[in-house]
Amino acid sequence: MHLNFSLIKNVLKIYIFNSRRGIIGVIILFIFIILGIAGIFYTPYDPNSIVGMPYQPPSSSFIMGTDYFGRDIFSRLLVGTTYTLLVALIASSIIILIGVIIGSISGYYSGPLDEIFMRIVDVFMTIPSFFILIIASAYLPMNNFTAALVLGLLSWPVTSRVIRSQVLSTKNELYIDAARVIGVENYRIIIRHIMPNILPLIFISFISDLIYSVHSITTLIFLGLGDIRQPTWGETLYWAFATGALYRKAWWAFLFPLLFIILYSFGLILINDSVSSTVRKKTI
């Protein structure tokens, strides 16, 4: 456990905390994690209860105002943060899991197996995943977790290609050849020798997938094709648009959920940029 903790600490120090961008990004992400946890245990008001007048502007009682139904927007965004981040985490984990498995096997073994996997990837890359998600919403009980599952199962090909290319260049290193010579099994070589060297790339892909997942799920719900009963960032925007918030000059109904999405994405972009910069420096 001590070694694992030290490894994590060193990785964070080398790839994230080595720049101001990375530190700011981690702080922003940490704030959203705190908000997501708070949404589970505490909200100023019941997010589904009518607690004020329709479209009441921000005040000391309602720091982000109320929506058309008189519900507290801040309370709904707290709960929405919990569900939005959880759905994004599920979708991104599926994307990374499938992408890393397919990409690493394809890159390491090459030959006919690589050819088969890459043709499967080509087929999936021709599928417009977001439009399939829209079509699926018409035939499946499209709650947020079903949407995350469908999105994850359709969005892994890019990650698999990125991982494959890195494995192809790593598998010919001398230490990999040495492991083969002494009889180390292929799966152990992949897991214990290749994977640690491409972890930064996997992390970059995961962060990008987190951003993509939130944007996709939020857009789907905003269009009314997701679950509009459960508080999420997209659901808040959906009701703001559907009830004419802009026409009623209730700017806060749009502004605050958009700020949540923008700041969340900005924080992850800063983290990704910090890791990418460090990786580039190490390869020069």
Buried (B, 14 or more C-beta within 10 A) or exposed (E): EEEEEEEEEEBEEEBBBBBEBBBBBBEBBEBBEEBBBBBEEEBBBEBBEBBBEBBBEBEEEBEBBBBBBBBBBBBBBBBBBBBBBBBBBBBBBBBBEBBBBBBBBBBBBEEEEBEEBBEBBEEBEEEEBBEBBBEBBEEEEBBBBBBBBBBBBBBBBBBBBBBBBBBBEBBEEEEBEEBEEEEBEEEEBBEEBBBEBBEBBBBBBBBBBBBBBBBBBBBBBBBEBBBBEBBBBBBBBBBBBEBEBEEEEBBBBBBBBBEBBEBBBBBBBBBBBBBBBBBEEEEE
